[in-house]
Amino acid sequence: MKKEEAKKRIEELSSELHRHNYQYYVLSTPAISDFEFDMKLKELEKLEAEFPDLTYSNSPTKRVGGEVTKEFRQVKHTYPMLSLGNTYSESEIVDFITRIKKIISEDVEYVCELKYDGVAIGLKYENGKLTNAVTRGDGVQGDDVTTNVKTIKSIPLQLQGEDYPNIFEIRGEVLMPHKSFEKLNQGRISRNETPFANPRNAASGSLKMLDSAAVAKRHLDCYLYFVLGEDLPFNNHYDNLVAARKWGLKVPNYIAKCKTTDEIIDFINYWDKARSQLNFDIDGVVIKVNSYAQQQQLGFTAKSPRWAISYKFKAEQVSTKLLSIHYQVGRTGAVTPVANLKPVLLAGTMVKRASLHNADIISKLDVRIGDTVFVEKGGEIIPKILGVETAVRDLFSIPVEFVRTCPECGTQLIRREGESAHYCPNEEGCPPQIKGKLEHFISRKAMNIDSLGEGKIGLLFDKNLIVNVADLYDLKYDQIFGLEKIYAADLEKKERKVSFREKATKNILKGIEASKNVSFPRVLFALGIRYVGETVAKKLTEHFQSMDALMSATYESLVDVHEIGDRIAESVINYFENENHREIINRLKQQGIKMEIEDVVGLKSQKFEGKTFVVSGVFQNFSRNSIKEAIAENGGKNVSSVSGNTNFLVSGDKMGPAKRAKAEKSGVKIITEEEFTEMLNG
């Protein structure tokens, strides 16, 4: 085929496939069979491979993913992504309407929408083409996840028609449908991986995966609900959403215009009952003033618009039978009881397990095998048991006795004074603890060895090639090439094989080598010392500067570090007193892992050198994090609480009065956002 013919055919196929995607994933009215669609897609893939210079950046072939992102770029929002105030009662809705009527003298029309329980996303379109997709982040800036978002088939890469603005943004929520969530968790359970707590967490984790091909397999969806731009066709929210739907964007039909409080309450009550029929999660209803002019008149608070509010549903509850209890062991050795339930539909998903947290909760609830239990599933937590229907309890039931030995290795469990959890102390020989520590070590926020995911750590452990994190750096190509393992069948009777082929093996060894460039604070975090998270690891490494100094630290020198208390200090000392841990660190050091703070490079200036800042409140032109970054970039030090050693308190709106009073008492200079900006620029 000649190049001109190929160009014409590529354009035809791209246009057809975009249209069929819209008909299938947005309208749910497919015009051709899956087979016909796949044949057209394969033809396009073949032409693009033959004529790569003719490939469009928004080609339908991009839907399958394939690009790997090493790091998500931060992008500043053109319009800040504010959060909404929450209400939980009808009286608070009445108060919201009353406040608006005090400011707006004429009639007000409201738009009611569902409050989707997913991940907020902003999509930017230029000349009808998707140019970038950014997460909420801190509201001022977020992560550029465009490559991953292109795999979501309900998001158009090319708009329809010609009446859309040249440049505009539309916001919405990325969701994981219940069917996709169930399938994902079934696979994770079959591979002995921890299942996601809820579809929202699964959607969030999927959107931040580094391999877009893996994202494509998660079958995410997206509902859009807010159009922003300088040249929109209408002067109100509702009509612009209807227009966006005509452009091919997935604007849901679950919206209504209301003029009275009763109409709003009716919408809320309807969806409180009907939400169980949806194939995705919602946790409430959003009410917005429709007119842009009235929105502008109402304005904003520091955190949210005054013209919109969300009503949160109460968490759903159901009753079902408790069949059994099993015990899970985490990487820290904590043993968590999990209730196995007779499957029951709750908040749109089939619930089969619920957390029982610890022995105290079991005792408090007096929950027994065979009981009918009440289960709740909130937006932020996995299902939990709230109580027992004792009236129908079996007379011969007996109280549950918490296990005394580790269900994985048989070691006698311990319970530390003042703590609710039981622990397995056999951290060097308990399989789930070892694998958990290895998985934590390679995670993105730690050593970032992303090529070792998807069960490969488990395979290396099962083959006795790694038993601690230092063993990773001794792995050789010949040891791991050709290894494979078939995992147990999942609930759909499918098997999953993990194998080390040539490309995977090379990528793993390359990733391990690249991890030697990870900074000292992340290395300390990666070790998985109890209570030493990212923030604590950073504070400790900044103070002690090297691993040797930290290993030699006394209890007194540790608690002398700002915000390091007794519990953290004792945990750090106990960790380094263990000879096995010291040997692992020595091996890591010999492999070239960074064990000290490197000389500070890349500072913009030293104008804040020797100065300590506390940043508090809400700011107009900066996020709190961006102010802290500016301080660090110019040689200053950030601390979280005011003391006599603090030089400046950068004060924003809604700063706590106690912090201000302490600063005034300690003689700390309080400066505004404007004064800080002058210092920064001066």
ROLUM-241163 format. One record per residue (C-alpha): z, x, y. Coordinates in nm, 2 decimals. Layout:
      z      x      y
      Z      X      Y
...
***
This chain:
      z      x      y
   0.00   0.00   0.00
  -0.09   0.13   0.35
   0.19   0.18   0.60
   0.07  -0.11   0.82
   0.07  -0.35   0.53
   0.41  -0.23   0.42
   0.55  -0.28   0.77
   0.42  -0.64   0.78
   0.56  -0.71   0.43
   0.90  -0.56   0.51
   0.92  -0.78   0.82
   0.82  -1.09   0.62
   1.07  -1.02   0.34
   1.35  -0.93   0.58
   1.30  -1.26   0.77
   1.29  -1.46   0.45
   1.60  -1.30   0.30
   1.80  -1.34   0.63
   1.70  -1.71   0.63
   1.79  -1.76   0.26
   2.12  -1.59   0.31
   2.20  -1.83   0.59
   2.10  -2.13   0.38
   2.31  -2.02   0.08
   2.62  -1.87   0.24
   2.65  -2.08   0.56
   2.48  -2.41   0.50
   2.55  -2.41   0.12
   2.20  -2.55   0.07
   2.00  -2.28  -0.12
   1.62  -2.32  -0.10
   1.53  -2.08  -0.38
   1.69  -1.97  -0.71
   1.91  -1.66  -0.74
   1.64  -1.51  -0.95
   1.37  -1.56  -0.68
   1.61  -1.42  -0.42
   1.68  -1.11  -0.63
   1.31  -1.05  -0.69
   1.24  -1.05  -0.31
   1.54  -0.82  -0.25
   1.41  -0.57  -0.51
   1.07  -0.58  -0.36
   1.22  -0.50  -0.02
   1.43  -0.22  -0.17
   1.12  -0.07  -0.33
   0.92  -0.08  -0.01
   1.21   0.07   0.19
   1.24   0.35  -0.06
   0.87   0.42  -0.03
   0.86   0.39   0.35
   1.21   0.49   0.47
   1.11   0.52   0.83
   1.03   0.15   0.83
   1.38   0.04   0.72
   1.57  -0.17   0.98
   1.94  -0.09   1.05
   2.01  -0.46   0.98
   1.80  -0.49   0.67
   1.92  -0.74   0.41
   1.94  -0.45   0.16
   2.24  -0.32   0.36
   2.44  -0.62   0.22
   2.50  -0.43  -0.11
   2.67  -0.14   0.08
   2.65   0.22  -0.03
   2.76   0.40   0.29
   3.09   0.59   0.27
   3.31   0.60   0.58
   3.54   0.90   0.60
   3.73   0.78   0.90
   3.72   0.45   1.10
   3.63   0.51   1.47
   3.85   0.35   1.73
   3.66   0.11   1.96
   3.80  -0.05   2.28
   3.76  -0.42   2.30
   3.55  -0.55   2.59
   3.79  -0.84   2.60
   4.15  -0.78   2.48
   4.23  -0.95   2.15
   4.55  -1.14   2.25
   4.78  -1.32   2.01
   4.88  -1.69   2.03
   5.22  -1.83   2.08
   5.35  -2.02   1.77
   5.51  -2.37   1.75
   5.67  -2.53   1.45
   5.74  -2.89   1.56
   5.56  -3.18   1.72
   5.81  -3.17   2.02
   5.68  -2.82   2.10
   5.32  -2.95   2.10
   5.44  -3.21   2.35
   5.60  -2.94   2.56
   5.28  -2.74   2.56
   5.08  -3.05   2.68
   5.34  -3.12   2.95
   5.33  -2.77   3.09
   4.95  -2.79   3.12
   4.96  -3.13   3.30
   5.20  -2.98   3.56
   4.92  -2.72   3.65
   4.60  -2.92   3.58
   4.58  -3.24   3.78
   4.26  -3.38   3.62
   4.20  -3.49   3.26
   4.22  -3.21   3.00
   4.02  -3.21   2.68
   4.15  -3.00   2.38
   3.98  -2.85   2.08
   4.17  -2.84   1.75
   4.07  -2.58   1.49
   4.22  -2.45   1.17
   4.43  -2.13   1.18
   4.27  -1.91   0.92
   4.49  -1.68   0.73
   4.28  -1.36   0.72
   4.19  -1.06   0.93
   4.08  -1.10   1.29
   3.74  -0.96   1.37
   3.52  -0.93   1.67
   3.14  -0.92   1.62
   2.91  -0.80   1.89
   2.54  -0.91   1.90
   2.28  -0.75   2.12
   1.93  -0.90   2.14
   2.02  -1.11   1.83
   2.12  -0.81   1.62
   2.47  -0.73   1.49
   2.56  -0.40   1.66
   2.93  -0.36   1.58
   3.23  -0.52   1.42
   3.59  -0.43   1.53
   3.93  -0.53   1.39
   4.21  -0.65   1.62
   4.41  -0.32   1.61
   4.67  -0.33   1.88
   4.47  -0.58   2.08
   4.32  -0.32   2.32
   4.13  -0.13   2.06
   4.06  -0.16   1.69
   3.87   0.00   1.40
   3.49   0.00   1.38
   3.43  -0.16   1.04
   3.06  -0.25   1.10
   2.94  -0.09   0.78
   3.18  -0.29   0.57
   3.12  -0.61   0.76
   2.74  -0.59   0.69
   2.82  -0.65   0.33
   2.97  -1.00   0.41
   2.68  -1.23   0.34
   2.79  -1.52   0.56
   2.77  -1.29   0.87
   2.41  -1.28   1.00
   2.27  -0.94   1.07
   1.99  -1.11   1.27
   2.04  -1.44   1.47
   1.80  -1.73   1.45
   1.61  -1.89   1.74
   1.57  -1.74   2.08
   1.82  -1.91   2.31
   2.12  -1.68   2.24
   2.26  -1.45   2.52
   2.13  -1.09   2.52
   2.48  -0.96   2.47
   2.78  -1.15   2.35
   3.08  -1.13   2.12
   3.20  -1.39   1.87
   3.54  -1.37   1.71
   3.67  -1.50   1.38
   3.86  -1.43   1.07
   3.75  -1.24   0.76
   3.88  -1.42   0.45
   3.89  -1.38   0.08
   3.81  -1.71  -0.10
   4.06  -1.81  -0.37
   3.81  -1.76  -0.65
   3.73  -1.40  -0.54
   4.11  -1.34  -0.50
   4.18  -1.46  -0.85
   3.91  -1.25  -1.00
   4.01  -0.94  -0.81
   4.38  -0.97  -0.92
   4.28  -1.04  -1.28
   4.09  -0.71  -1.28
   4.38  -0.52  -1.12
   4.63  -0.66  -1.37
   4.41  -0.56  -1.66
   4.40  -0.20  -1.53
   4.78  -0.20  -1.49
   4.74  -0.19  -1.11
   4.96  -0.38  -0.87
   4.80  -0.71  -0.78
   4.75  -0.81  -0.42
   5.03  -1.04  -0.29
   4.79  -1.29  -0.13
   4.43  -1.33  -0.02
   4.50  -1.21   0.34
   4.64  -0.88   0.21
   4.34  -0.85  -0.02
   4.09  -0.92   0.27
   4.27  -0.66   0.49
   4.27  -0.40   0.22
   3.90  -0.46   0.14
   3.79  -0.44   0.50
   3.94  -0.10   0.53
   3.79   0.05   0.21
   3.59   0.37   0.27
   3.31   0.28   0.03
   3.11  -0.02   0.15
   2.96  -0.07  -0.19
   3.31  -0.15  -0.32
   3.36  -0.39  -0.03
   3.04  -0.57  -0.12
   3.19  -0.64  -0.47
   3.50  -0.81  -0.31
   3.29  -1.12  -0.20
   3.46  -1.17   0.14
   3.37  -1.46   0.37
   3.40  -1.51   0.75
   3.46  -1.81   0.97
   3.39  -1.77   1.35
   3.57  -1.96   1.62
   3.55  -1.80   1.97
   3.24  -1.70   2.18
   3.28  -1.45   2.47
   3.02  -1.32   2.71
   2.89  -1.32   3.07
   2.59  -1.54   3.01
   2.69  -1.82   2.77
   2.48  -2.14   2.77
   2.78  -2.38   2.83
   3.09  -2.39   3.04
   3.32  -2.49   2.76
   3.45  -2.37   2.43
   3.33  -2.65   2.20
   2.97  -2.66   2.31
   2.93  -2.28   2.28
   3.06  -2.30   1.93
   2.80  -2.57   1.84
   2.53  -2.35   1.99
   2.65  -2.04   1.79
   2.62  -2.25   1.48
   2.25  -2.31   1.56
   2.20  -1.93   1.61
   2.30  -1.89   1.24
   2.66  -1.80   1.28
   2.92  -1.95   1.04
   3.11  -2.18   1.28
   3.32  -2.42   1.06
   3.30  -2.80   1.09
   3.68  -2.82   1.07
   3.71  -2.87   1.45
   3.77  -3.17   1.67
   3.78  -3.26   2.04
   4.10  -3.44   2.13
   4.22  -3.60   2.45
   4.57  -3.72   2.37
   4.88  -3.58   2.20
   4.86  -3.84   1.93
   4.50  -3.72   1.84
   4.63  -3.36   1.82
   4.92  -3.46   1.59
   4.69  -3.67   1.37
   4.46  -3.36   1.32
   4.77  -3.15   1.23
   4.90  -3.40   0.99
   4.57  -3.45   0.82
   4.51  -3.08   0.75
   4.87  -3.02   0.65
   4.79  -3.23   0.35
   4.42  -3.15   0.31
   4.46  -2.77   0.32
   4.53  -2.77  -0.06
   4.16  -2.88  -0.11
   4.02  -2.57   0.08
   3.89  -2.27  -0.11
   4.07  -2.03   0.14
   4.41  -2.01   0.30
   4.51  -2.15   0.64
   4.86  -2.15   0.78
   4.83  -2.39   1.07
   4.62  -2.54   1.35
   4.51  -2.39   1.68
   4.49  -2.60   1.99
   4.28  -2.48   2.29
   4.19  -2.62   2.63
   3.82  -2.68   2.61
   3.71  -2.62   2.97
   3.66  -2.26   3.08
   3.75  -2.34   3.44
   4.08  -2.50   3.33
   4.14  -2.20   3.10
   4.10  -1.97   3.40
   4.33  -2.19   3.61
   4.60  -2.17   3.34
   4.56  -1.79   3.30
   4.75  -1.56   3.07
   5.10  -1.42   3.00
   5.12  -1.05   2.91
   5.06  -1.13   2.54
   4.88  -1.46   2.51
   4.67  -1.72   2.69
   4.86  -2.01   2.84
   4.57  -2.24   2.75
   4.60  -2.21   2.37
   4.88  -2.24   2.11
   4.91  -2.24   1.73
   5.10  -2.48   1.52
   5.23  -2.32   1.20
   5.26  -2.53   0.88
   5.58  -2.51   0.68
   5.53  -2.30   0.36
   5.42  -2.52   0.06
   5.66  -2.57  -0.23
   5.59  -2.68  -0.59
   5.80  -2.70  -0.90
   5.71  -2.54  -1.24
   5.87  -2.40  -1.55
   6.01  -2.05  -1.58
   5.87  -1.91  -1.91
   6.01  -1.56  -1.90
   6.12  -1.26  -1.69
   5.97  -0.91  -1.71
   6.07  -0.60  -1.51
   5.85  -0.37  -1.31
   5.93  -0.01  -1.22
   5.80   0.12  -0.89
   5.73   0.48  -0.78
   6.08   0.52  -0.64
   6.23   0.40  -0.96
   6.34   0.06  -0.82
   6.33  -0.21  -1.10
   6.21  -0.55  -0.98
   6.24  -0.87  -1.19
   5.93  -1.08  -1.19
   5.93  -1.44  -1.31
   5.65  -1.55  -1.54
   5.57  -1.92  -1.46
   5.38  -2.20  -1.61
   5.06  -2.18  -1.40
   5.07  -2.41  -1.10
   4.84  -2.46  -0.80
   5.01  -2.36  -0.48
   4.85  -2.32  -0.14
   4.51  -2.32  -0.30
   4.57  -2.04  -0.56
   4.69  -2.06  -0.92
   5.04  -1.91  -0.92
   5.16  -1.75  -1.25
   5.43  -1.51  -1.12
   5.70  -1.50  -0.86
   5.94  -1.24  -0.73
   6.30  -1.26  -0.82
   6.38  -0.95  -0.61
   6.70  -0.81  -0.77
   7.00  -0.89  -0.99
   7.20  -1.05  -0.70
   6.92  -1.31  -0.63
   6.91  -1.40  -1.00
   7.28  -1.44  -1.00
   7.29  -1.64  -0.68
   7.01  -1.88  -0.79
   7.16  -1.89  -1.14
   6.80  -1.90  -1.27
   6.76  -1.93  -1.65
   6.46  -1.91  -1.89
   6.32  -2.26  -1.94
   6.44  -2.38  -1.60
   6.23  -2.60  -1.37
   6.22  -2.39  -1.05
   6.10  -2.45  -0.70
   5.84  -2.20  -0.58
   5.73  -2.13  -0.22
   5.45  -1.91  -0.10
   5.47  -1.81   0.27
   5.19  -1.64   0.46
   5.35  -1.29   0.46
   5.51  -1.28   0.11
   5.42  -1.32  -0.25
   5.55  -1.64  -0.42
   5.92  -1.66  -0.45
   6.17  -1.88  -0.64
   6.38  -2.09  -0.40
   6.60  -2.28  -0.63
   6.65  -2.45  -0.97
   6.63  -2.82  -1.06
   6.96  -2.81  -1.26
   6.95  -3.19  -1.33
   6.69  -3.13  -1.60
   6.83  -2.80  -1.73
   6.86  -2.75  -2.11
   7.23  -2.78  -2.20
   7.20  -2.47  -2.42
   7.05  -2.24  -2.16
   7.23  -1.91  -2.10
   7.25  -1.70  -1.77
   7.00  -1.42  -1.74
   7.15  -1.08  -1.78
   6.97  -0.80  -1.58
   6.83  -0.52  -1.80
   7.06  -0.22  -1.83
   6.79   0.03  -1.94
   6.45   0.11  -1.80
   6.18  -0.11  -1.95
   5.94   0.18  -1.95
   6.14   0.48  -2.06
   6.47   0.35  -2.19
   6.69   0.54  -1.94
   7.02   0.39  -1.84
   6.97   0.22  -1.50
   7.19   0.30  -1.20
   7.28   0.10  -0.89
   7.38   0.29  -0.58
   7.67   0.17  -0.37
   7.57  -0.06  -0.09
   7.22  -0.13  -0.24
   7.09  -0.44  -0.42
   6.83  -0.27  -0.64
   6.87  -0.11  -0.98
   6.70   0.23  -1.03
   6.57   0.43  -1.32
   6.69   0.79  -1.24
   6.43   0.95  -1.48
   6.18   1.03  -1.20
   6.04   1.32  -1.39
   5.97   1.14  -1.72
   5.92   0.77  -1.64
   5.54   0.70  -1.65
   5.52   0.43  -1.38
   5.72   0.65  -1.14
   5.51   0.95  -1.21
   5.18   0.76  -1.17
   5.32   0.59  -0.86
   5.40   0.92  -0.69
   5.06   1.06  -0.78
   4.89   0.74  -0.63
   5.10   0.77  -0.32
   5.01   1.14  -0.29
   4.64   1.08  -0.29
   4.65   0.77  -0.07
   4.45   0.75   0.26
   4.75   0.80   0.49
   4.88   1.09   0.28
   4.64   1.35   0.13
   4.34   1.11   0.14
   4.18   1.21  -0.19
   3.98   0.89  -0.20
   3.75   0.99  -0.48
   4.05   0.97  -0.72
   4.10   0.59  -0.69
   4.01   0.31  -0.93
   4.22   0.41  -1.22
   4.12   0.78  -1.24
   4.48   0.89  -1.17
   4.59   0.69  -1.47
   4.33   0.84  -1.69
   4.42   1.20  -1.60
   4.79   1.12  -1.66
   4.71   0.95  -2.00
   4.52   1.27  -2.10
   4.82   1.48  -2.01
   4.62   1.67  -1.74
   4.86   1.59  -1.46
   5.23   1.51  -1.46
   5.30   1.60  -1.10
   5.11   1.64  -0.77
   5.07   2.02  -0.80
   4.88   1.98  -1.12
   4.59   1.82  -0.92
   4.51   2.15  -0.77
   4.48   2.32  -1.11
   4.21   2.08  -1.24
   3.88   2.23  -1.35
   3.54   2.08  -1.39
   3.53   2.14  -1.77
   3.87   1.97  -1.82
   3.77   1.64  -1.66
   3.40   1.60  -1.70
   3.32   1.35  -1.97
   3.67   1.19  -1.99
   3.67   0.82  -2.02
   3.89   0.53  -2.11
   3.83   0.16  -2.18
   4.10  -0.06  -2.03
   4.23  -0.37  -2.20
   4.03  -0.69  -2.16
   4.12  -0.90  -1.85
   4.16  -1.27  -1.84
   3.78  -1.32  -1.84
   3.75  -1.11  -2.16
   3.57  -0.83  -1.98
   3.64  -0.46  -2.04
   3.65  -0.19  -1.78
   3.56   0.16  -1.85
   3.68   0.45  -1.63
   3.48   0.77  -1.68
   3.42   1.11  -1.52
   3.05   1.17  -1.49
   2.89   1.46  -1.32
   2.89   1.31  -0.97
   3.23   1.16  -0.99
   3.38   1.49  -1.12
   3.23   1.69  -0.84
   3.34   1.44  -0.58
   3.70   1.45  -0.72
   3.72   1.83  -0.71
   3.56   1.83  -0.36
   3.81   1.58  -0.24
   4.10   1.78  -0.38
   3.98   2.09  -0.21
   3.93   1.90   0.12
   4.29   1.78   0.11
   4.41   2.13   0.18
   4.32   2.07   0.54
   4.56   1.78   0.57
   4.83   1.84   0.84
   5.19   1.93   0.75
   5.34   1.59   0.86
   5.11   1.40   0.62
   5.19   1.66   0.34
   5.56   1.58   0.38
   5.49   1.21   0.38
   5.27   1.25   0.07
   5.56   1.40  -0.13
   5.71   1.05  -0.15
   6.07   1.15  -0.05
   6.27   0.83  -0.04
   6.31   0.69   0.32
   6.06   0.95   0.46
   5.77   0.74   0.58
   5.50   0.84   0.82
   5.71   0.82   1.13
   6.01   1.01   0.98
   5.78   1.27   0.84
   5.64   1.34   1.18
   5.98   1.36   1.34
   6.11   1.60   1.08
   5.81   1.83   1.09
   5.80   1.84   1.47
   6.17   1.94   1.47
   6.18   2.19   1.18
   5.82   2.32   1.22
   5.79   2.44   0.86
   5.86   2.34   0.50
   6.09   2.64   0.45
   6.30   2.55   0.75
   6.32   2.19   0.63
   6.42   2.29   0.27
   6.70   2.50   0.42
   6.82   2.23   0.66
   7.19   2.13   0.64
   7.31   1.77   0.66
   7.44   1.84   1.02
   7.10   1.98   1.14
   6.92   1.68   0.99
   7.13   1.41   1.15
   7.09   1.60   1.48
   6.72   1.51   1.48
   6.66   1.20   1.69
   6.66   0.88   1.48
   6.75   1.06   1.15
   7.06   0.90   1.01
   7.29   0.95   0.71
   7.07   0.78   0.45
   6.76   0.99   0.54
   6.95   1.31   0.56
   7.11   1.26   0.22
   6.78   1.17   0.06
   6.60   1.48   0.20
   6.88   1.71   0.09
   6.89   1.55  -0.26
   6.51   1.59  -0.29
   6.51   1.96  -0.21
   6.81   2.04  -0.43
   6.60   1.95  -0.73
   6.45   2.27  -0.87
   6.15   2.08  -1.01
   6.06   1.97  -0.65
   6.10   2.32  -0.51
   5.87   2.45  -0.78
   5.61   2.19  -0.70
   5.62   2.28  -0.33
   5.59   2.65  -0.42
   5.28   2.57  -0.63
   5.13   2.36  -0.35
   5.20   2.64  -0.10
   5.02   2.89  -0.33
   4.72   2.66  -0.34
   4.69   2.66   0.04
   4.84   2.33   0.13
   4.97   2.33   0.49
   5.34   2.38   0.50
   5.40   2.43   0.87
   5.30   2.29   1.21
   5.00   2.46   1.34
   4.97   2.58   1.70
   4.90   2.28   1.92
   4.53   2.28   2.02
   4.32   2.04   2.21
   4.58   1.94   2.47
   4.42   1.80   2.78
   4.68   1.96   2.99
   5.04   2.08   3.00
   5.14   1.86   3.30
   5.41   1.68   3.10
   5.54   1.99   2.92
   5.92   1.98   2.87
   5.93   1.61   2.98
   6.06   1.33   2.75
   5.94   0.97   2.79
   6.05   0.63   2.67
   5.77   0.37   2.69
   5.89   0.01   2.68
   5.74  -0.34   2.77
   5.39  -0.48   2.79
   5.13  -0.32   3.02
   4.82  -0.45   3.20
   4.57  -0.16   3.16
   4.71   0.03   2.86
   4.85  -0.05   2.52
   5.19   0.10   2.46
   5.04   0.33   2.20
   4.77   0.46   2.44
   5.04   0.55   2.70
   5.22   0.74   2.43
   4.90   0.92   2.32
   4.84   1.02   2.69
   5.19   1.16   2.71
   5.14   1.37   2.39
   4.79   1.48   2.49
   4.94   1.62   2.81
   5.22   1.81   2.65
   5.50   1.55   2.68
   5.73   1.41   2.41
   5.78   1.05   2.31
   6.12   0.92   2.20
   6.22   0.56   2.13
   6.56   0.53   2.29
   6.70   0.62   2.63
   6.95   0.90   2.65
   7.08   1.16   2.90
   6.79   1.39   2.78
   6.52   1.14   2.88
   6.32   1.22   3.19
   6.12   0.90   3.24
   6.13   0.54   3.13
   5.78   0.39   3.16
   5.86   0.03   3.23
   5.62  -0.26   3.15
   5.65  -0.64   3.17
   5.93  -0.79   2.95
   6.12  -0.47   2.90
   6.46  -0.54   2.77
   6.74  -0.54   3.03
   6.97  -0.33   2.81
   6.72  -0.04   2.81
   6.69  -0.06   3.19
   7.07  -0.07   3.23
   7.11   0.23   3.01
   6.84   0.42   3.20
   7.01   0.35   3.53
   7.35   0.45   3.39
   7.21   0.78   3.26
   7.02   0.86   3.58
   6.68   0.83   3.40
   6.39   0.78   3.64
   6.22   0.44   3.58
   5.85   0.44   3.66
   5.59   0.16   3.66
   5.25   0.16   3.49
   5.09   0.25   3.82
   5.32   0.54   3.89
   5.25   0.67   3.54
   4.88   0.65   3.60
   4.92   0.85   3.93
   5.12   1.11   3.74
   4.86   1.13   3.47
   4.57   1.16   3.72
   4.75   1.38   3.96
***
